[in-house]
Amino acid sequence: MSTVHLGMPGPPAPRGVGHLRGTETFPVAAGRALGDTQLRRNIANATATIRDKRLRVVAELPDWEQLRDAGRALKAQTMARLPELLVQLEEQVVTRGGNVHWARDAVEANAIVTRLVQATGADEVVKVKSMATQEIGLNEALAQAGIAAWETDLAELIVQLGHDAPSHILVPAIHRNRAEIREIFLREMPDVDPALTDEPRAVAMAARRHLRAKFLSARVAISGANFGVAETGTLGVVESEGNGRMCLTLPQTLITVMGIEKLVPTWQDLEVFLQLLPRSSTGERMNPYTSTWSGVTPGDGPQELHLVLLDNGRTRVLADEHGREALHCIRCSACLNVCPVYERTGGHAYGSVYPGPIGAVLSPQLTGVEDNASLPYASTLCGACYDACPVKIDIPSMLVHLRNEQTEEQRTSSRIPTAEALGMAAASWAMKDPQRYRAAQRTSRLGRLLARGGDGEQRRITRLPGLLSGWTTSRDLPVPPARTFRDWWLAERGGDT
Amino acid sequence: MITCLADTLYPDVGRATVTLLERLGHEVVFPRGQTCCGQMHVNTGYQRDALPLVRHSVAVFGGADVVVAPSGSCVGSVRHQHAAVARRFGDHGLAREAEEVASRTYELSELLVDVLGVSDVGAYYPHRVTYHPTCHSLRVLQVGDKPLRLLREVRGLELVELPAAEACCGFGGTFAVKNSATSTAMLADKMHNVLSSQAEVCTAGDSSCLMHIGGGLSRLRAGVQAVHLAEILASTQQAGRMADPQQARA
């Protein structure tokens, strides 16, 4: 294991491991998703339902805006003191009988967890729903070592049995409806009742029977953490089903993989986040199960506790003053549910386990923007995500920042500028001088030659060449008028100012 | 501030803004040096190329008492991006000047309702109209119901509600080209809602979003027009709808 230097930014998340990079650009993957009628209906229905629930429960709290401000301030404070708080967390976990491991990246984290499981002699583990372990591709790494990892969150189970990938942070099987889930269970669940219907209760009961056997036999559990409290060394998981609670209490050994940004300074700070998170994520006033554990309690719960602290590009994000706010994210997924792009494309189009607006700012920062170059552009900058974020992450401004990073990266890595870069430079050159700007306007009037229509029909431009053809696939453009506003002003008002 | 888009493609929006403000008794000045605020460059990732445009814009508008633009997104750029671009390149003097200009820059409905204190501008527009709150006027400037208050006072105008009004139309500047398919999917839903409202006219405070919605409606020959808020507010019983007589001949 290598040394982790606190306060020094580490490398980006390594290639070839984990799930932070897609194999296609966003526009290509989105184009395919847009053609999937079933997918679009499933996601539109689900996001609309959660959106409405969230608005209802958020409106109940008169101090919601103050809570958001508090959440934002706490996260900013935590990031400013991250090194010392992490050391404090480590001391507290160790004092209470746990073990702490530092993982610089996905490769190290997977190796640590694999080694820990092997040391117990187990060949299977049960898993609590966790984004961090999806991010590093832990299940695949364990499988390579001959260890079976069983997902126990219902939606993660559906994804795992369907040989599929999660498409939402909170509701990983949001792209599936109950008919599809029934089919997956009938096909993949060994002991399933062949008469299974698609009634939600019947499907849930089938999963329950399937999982109960795993809970009772597994000796090792692996979890993520929603929070780690530096003051007390407490780790916490927030969930709806109770399956996480089973994993966190029944097995002998518990291994928790936590991103280093999940820290809060004190126990009292949870007061803020445990109000913000359930209302923003599931639209509930309170989540059904909140489990917290501080080290090991003799005779009660797991007797061996390991905490793996994961960097995997996070210290690199922390070093960027314009981008570090992405680390404030509490993984509620409110931004996904309100995003008009996510609502239409679903999560797989983003290529990363972190989809939607937060994914579009987090994934490129974790990997380096060159590996997720199309994600910062997967947004209209409509701002709905910023409005919904419980810790007020200014996602639109960060997208704009990352777009700038992307073009700068391209400019420095290639000597040949892109057509877009040339166009932008030319536009800037023309528009910083009023005379050149007027000349460019006159040129744009050549667009009148492209106009179609006639015989009484309104004239319009229906086809444009090159980069601009993306516009005219579905939209007309007006014909540039015979005289611009400034021509009119000059003609009518003359030469003042 | 006419905005480069309205200047080049929608001069009637600029003419309407001038006519409206003069009718209300104000002097309108058009600094001829103005070009583009640089928003497209910033939002597409070219802040280096945006910097000279920010510098130029700040110099051109530095002397005005009040700056008004018929665009939520251009005013949003002036207010929320100009100083930040200057700071990124270490020009703190420019950043301070940009903030100073931004504090006197208003979107049209803000100027009318907040600064001038009017909601009835004496307009007449006998059509069924629905209003699309553009994302940047709604969420960046937070103009709230100011445009609706202005529209409700227009004689002859029947205002009908736009379902899912606050959803983005899918324009997003270069998003419409880079992510054309997703943009079109969003536009399809917006057009569906406009058509289901039974309106003859869809209005908004941004020529860019109207170019998008109007471009889609035009492609479908939907028979619904996209008309800028300024053009509605400038229309009167006497003058009718604004149009440049020279355009008709062209």
Interface residues (C-beta under 8 A of the other chain):
Chain A: F26 P27 A30 G31 L34 P340 V341 R344 T345 P376 Y377 A378 S379 T380 L381 C382 G383 A384 Y386 D387 S397 V400 L402 R403 N404 E405 Q406 T407 E408 E420 A421 M424 A425 A427 S428 M431 K432 D433 P434 Y437 Q441 S444 Q458 R460 T462 L467 L468 G470 W471 T473 S474 R475 D476 L477 P478 P480 P481 A482 R483 T484 F485 R486 D487 W488 W489 L490 R493 D496 T497
Chain B: I2 C4 A6 D7 T8 L9 Y10 P11 G14 R15 V18 V29 F30 P31 R32 G33 Q34 T35 C36 G38 M40 H41 V42 N43 T44 G45 Y46 Q47 R48 D49 A50 P52 L53 R55 H56 H80 Q81 A84 C135 H136 L138 R139 V140 E166 A167 C168 G170 F171 G172 G173 T174 F175 A176 V177 K178 N179 S180 A181 T182 S183 T184 A185 M186 L187 M211 H212 G214 G215 G216 S218 R219 D244 Q246 Q247 R249 A250
